[in-house]
């Protein structure tokens, strides 16, 4: 997780904690899944922000 940006790392930890509470996965699966989902979250967030920037430019 050290290679993740602070916001993505924070989201991965949040997801990992949630997965651990649910149970059913071993720790390696929790880590892998949480990192993957956090990266997807970051991509969606970036795409949403990028789309908002394009919309603002259209109105300028």
Secondary structure, DSSP 8 states (H G I E B T S, - for coil): -TTS-HHHHHHHHHHHHHHHHH--S-HHHHHHHHHHHHHHHHHHHHHHHHHHHHHHHHH-
